[in-house]
Amino acid sequence: MKKYVLNIGETDYSASVLEINDDSAKISVDGNIYEVNIKEFGMNGKMPADEKSSPVMRPEGSAAGGLATPEKKESISGDGIIAPMPGVIISIKIKEGERIKAGEHVLTIEAMKMENEIKAPYDGIVGKVHISENDNVSEEELLVELKRPAMTTL
């Protein structure tokens, strides 16, 4: 699997192509999986001027168009982890100032009598932890601030 560094604005993101078809691709960007529609390019490798448009991205398994947000299970908001659902925090596995890796277990939320393990969406340094065990949280509430380290080569 070939890895890329995507630069959007002034931020770099680690990306890789998981699967590619004639009209779509499944890509991973900082551990979040997206399904992306692909338009055909002209002979010179550039998209014809009359066909230029915003990219259409949606999370894997979603039928909605438009710019996607990461899958609910690993929701991020800016540089933080947000609650993907309302529930009760039953365990917190990280501490402020700690370095964590993408996919590392950060905390567990109990919702509708099911335990939902929340993982780090990307490598980073834990900033402020806004919750404690046994706290009730709302959907999309900021739980943990997560700072991205400076990008290095892959």
Secondary structure, 3 states (H helix, E strand, C coil): CCEEEEEECCEEEEEEEEEECCCEEEEEECCEEEEEECCCCCCCCCCCHHHCCCCCEEECCCCCCCCCCCCHHHCECCCEEECCCCEEEEEECCCCCCEECCCCEEEEEEECCEEEEEECCCCEEEEEECCCCCCEECCCCEEEEEECCCCCCC
